[in-house]
Amino acid sequence: MKNNKLESLRDEIDGIDSQIVGLLNQRVQAAVEIGSIKSQLGVDPYDPAREEQVFEKLEKLNSGPLHKESLRIIYREVISASIALEKKLIIGYLGPEATYTHQAAVNNFGSTLHYHALSDIPDVFQAVEKGECDYGVVPIENSTEGAVNRSLDLLVETELTIIAQVYLKVEHSLFSFSPLDTITEVRSKDQALAQCGEWLRRNLPNAQLIPVTSTAEAVKGLNPESQTAAIAGKLAGRIYGVSSQADSIQDRKNNVTRFLVVARKPLPKREKVNYRTSLVLSLPDQVGALKAALKLFSERDLNLCKIESRPSRLKTWDYYFFIDFIGHCEDEKVIEVVSELNNICPLVKPLGSYPESSS
């Protein structure tokens, strides 16, 4: 027996779908034409600042009931499909498939572009430097365990620049072919092992903890004959066919990792976009050197987001200081700060300006 109201609503949806498909194709066609013009001008098809403007505009237009996060995901894929028609872009990331870095890369670029898994963080930087990948995605810090030191070192050592950042909520699971009470060894990325340290001490106090190059690699290497487990995200378990023995094992529920997108050249500044800039500096060996450097920011009301020290590895007890602040390298106040820093610091290296987004 037919329900007239149900059939009427289905017909209405069919009509709306027809309009949506037509409008989507019109939008993509316009984007492709823009891409052709950008190509002639030598401008990159990927523009994170422009994308942030689009997402903000959509949020203002949205009156519900569709959640803003859902709308962003939908348009992320629309933009991704448009870019894919403009140019074949290759995104390098810390692999293998199903690492958190892979998830962050797809969240940022969409599923339509081409992805290249690389075995270690230095390989990602090298692939972008050589032009084998257009962009690279690497972890830079975690809300629980702090900085990813290898990424910091490579930002200093290479000429790549930061053009975007991605935040990803991290939820760890324990995967194994063996029951929890038989596990004698746990493998994962060092950061993941640390993020689950309390849970491991309570539930697997005698298990040996083995750091490996990535969370997904740990799951990929499991076999039914061993009593080994791996810590990773749920996607890794699905892809490699290993059951979870425990979920949400991270010590802090608000566990977030920040990733950076690196490229060979910076992108132009856009107006009405809130930017963050990263730079690294070294200090002269004298009293008050750090205070003098930071004072230059406060005098110009530049908001510092982060300061991180790291051994320079050039000589004993010599450090680099990584600083993030709100502003763009082309802003007058920032140009003044960098100029004055160059007068008092042995090294000042801007690492990139990119949209300040929490998504």
N, C-alpha and C positions, 0 to 999 in steps of 0.2 A: 504494500500500500504506500503510495507516494505521499510525502509531506510537502505541500505546496510552498510553505515558507522556506524549508530546507532547499528545495530545488531552485527557488527564486534567488536565495543567497548564493548558491553555487553558480548560477548564471551571472550574477553580479560580479563575483570573483573572477570568472572567466573573462568578462568584459574588461575588468580592471587589469588583469594579467596581460591582455592584448595591448592595452595602452602602455603599460610599464615596459614591455619588451620593445615596443616601437620607440618610446622615449629614451630607453637605455641605449639603443643603437644610435639614435641621434646624438646623444651625449658622447658616446665613444667616438663617433665619426668626427665630431667637433674637436675632441681631444687629440685624435690622430692628426688632424690638420694643424693643430697647434704644435704637435710634436714635430711635424715636417718643417715648420717655420723655425722651431728651436734648433733642429738639426742643422739647418742652413746657417744659423747664427753661431753654431758651435756650443749650444747650451745643453746641459744634461737633461734627459727626460725626467729623472727623479728629482723632485724638489720638495723636501720635507716641510719647509716653511709654507709653501703654497698649500700643501695638503692640510696643515694645521688650520690655515685660514678657511679651507673648505669645511673641515670638521666643525669648526666654531660656528660657521654660518648655518650648517645643517642643524646644530644643536638649538640655535635660536629659532629656526623655522619649525622645529618639531614640537607639536602640541600633544603628543601621545596618542594612543597608549603605548606606542613603540618606545622601548627604553633607549636612551642615548647611546649606551654601549652597543646595543644591537644595531642601531643605525650606523654607528661607526664601523662595525665589522662588515656590514653590507657594502658600504661605500669604499671601504678598504679594498674589497675585491673588484668593485667597479673600476677604481683607479688602477689597480694592478692589471686588469684586463686591457685597459687603455694603453698603459706603458708597454705591455707585451706586444701590442700591435705596432707600436712606434719603433721599438728596438729590442733585440735580444739582450737582456741584461743577465749577468751571472753574479749571484750572491755567494760569496765564500763564508763558511761558518765552521766553528769548532764541532766536528762530527764525532761519531757517525750519525746517521739519521736518528731522530728522536731525542737528541740532547736538548737541554733547556735553551741552549743558544740557537738550535734549529727552530724551536718553537718561537723564540723571540724574533728571529729573522722573518718567519712567515707572518707573525702578527704585524710586523712593521711593513713588509713589502707585499703581502698577499700571496696567494697560492699559485698564481699564474706564471710567475717568473721562474727562472732556472736557478737551482741551488746546487752548490758544490761543497760536499763535506770534506773537511781537512782534518788531519790527525792531531794537530796541536796548534796552540795560539800563534807561535811564530810562523807556522805555515800559512795561516790566514793573512797575516801582514805581508808575507813574501808574495803570495798569489796576487794580491792587489797591487803591490809595487811593480810586479812584472807584467801587469795587464792581463793576467789569466782570469781574474775576476774583476768586475766593475766596482764592487763594494765588498767590504768584509764586516762581519758582525762578531764582536768579542765581548765576553763578560768583563766588567770593570770593578764592580763592588757589590757586596751583599749586605742587607740590612742587619744580619746577625753576625757575620764573620769579617766584614770589612773589605778591604781592597784586594783585588786580584793582581798580585805584584808583577806577574809576567806581562800583563797587558800594560801596566804603567811603564815598565822598563822599555817596552817596544815603542811606546808613544814618543819616548825620548830618542831612541836609537834610529827610528825611521823618519822619512819625510811625509808620511801620510797625515791627513788631517781629519778631525772629527766633524761629521756633518749632521749627525742625528743621535738621539738616545732612545732607548726602549726600556720600559719597566715591565717585569714579569713576576707575578706572584708564584712562588715556588712551593709546591707540595710534594714531599718525598714519600715513596713507598719502598718496602723491602720485598725484593723479588728473589725467589729461589724455587728449585724443584724439590727441595727438602723441607720438612716441617720445621717450625721455629726452634723447637727444643733440640734439634740435631745439628744446627748450623755451627760451624767451627771457624768460619772465615767470612768477612764482609768486605766487598770491594766497591769503590766508587771514587769519584773526584774528591780530592782532599777537602775542598770546601763543603761538599755534601756530607762527608763523614763528620766534619766539625759541626755542621748545622744540626746533626742528629746525635751529637755526643751524649747528651743526658739519657736519651731513649736507649741508646746502645748499652750504656753502662747499667741501666736498670734491667734490660731484657736479654742482653747477650754479653754479660760481663767477661766471659772467658773467650769470646771470639777475637781472632786476630783481625785488625783493620788494615787493609791493603789499599793505598791510593793508586789510582790508574788515571789515564789521560782524560776520560770523560765518563759521565754517568751512563750514557747509552752503551759505551764500550764495555762497561762492567756487566750490563745485562746481556749483551751480545755474547760475551765469553762464558756464560753459565752453561753447564751441562748436567744431565740427569744423574750422572754417576758421582758427582761431588757433593759435599756438604757446604757449598759456598753460596753466599747470598750477595745481592747487589742492591745499592740504593739508587733510585732514579725516579723519574716521573712516570705517570701511568701510561703515557703514549709509548714509552720504550717497552714496557711489558706487553702491550698489545702487538706491537710490530714484531718483537722477537719471540712471542709465544711463551712467555713465562708467567706463572701465576704469582699474584701478590700474597705474601704472608702477613703483611700489616700495612695499613695506609695511614697517611698524615702523621708520620713519625718525626717530623722536624720539631725541634724544641720550642720554637716560637711560631705561632699560627700566622702572624703577620710577617712572614718571611718573604722578602722581595729582593730580586736581583736586578741590577741596572746593567744594561748592555750599551755599547757604543757602536755606531756605524762609521767606518773609516773609509776614506776615498783618497784618490791621488791629488785632487785639487779641491779647494773650498768652493762653496756656493755663494752667489751674490746675496747681499742683505735685502730683505723685504721690509717695507714699512708696516707698522702696526702688528709686528710679531715680537713677542717677548723672547729674547735670546739669553742663552747661557754661554759663557766663554770659559775654556780651560786653558791654563798655561802652566809651565814648569819653570822654576828658577832655582839657582843655587845662590848661596849667600857668602859674603866675605867673612873670614874668621875674625870677628870682632864683636864686642859687647853691644847688644841692642840692634843687631843687624836685622833680625826677623821683625822686631817692633817697627823699625824704620820702613821696612818694605810694606808691611800691612797698613801702616799709617797712610800711605799714599792712596789706598782704596777708601779708607774711612773719610779722608778729607774731601773726597768727591762723591760721598754717599753711594758707593758701589757696594752692593750687598754680597758678602761672601757666603757661598753655599757649602764650601768644603775646603779643608786644607789637610793635606796628607804628606807625611815625610817618608822618604825612601832612600836607603844608602845609594850613593852615586856609583859605587864600585870603581871609582877612579883612584881614591886613596882612602886610608883608614879614617873613619869618623867624619867623612864628608857626605853631605846629604843633598838630595833634591827635594824641593817642596812643590807639590802639585796643588794648584789653587783653582777652584771653580767660583765664578761670580756672575751675577746677572748683568748682562750688557753684551755688546757686540764689538768685535775688534775694530770696526770702522767708526764707532762712536767717538766723538771728540774727547770725552773724559777718559775713555779706555786708551786712546792713542797717547794722551798725556801721561797716564800711569805707566804704560809700557816704555815710553821714552825716558821717564825718570828712573824706572827700574834698571834700564840699560846702563845708567850712569853709576849705579851703586852695586849691581850684581854681576858676578862673572858670567852667568848664563841666564838668559831670558828667552824662552821659546813658547810662543803661542801655539796651542795644540788644536784650536778650532773653535768656531762659534756656531751654535746650532739651536734650534727651537727648544725652549724650556717647556716641556710638556710632561704631565704625570701619567699619560696614557701609555 
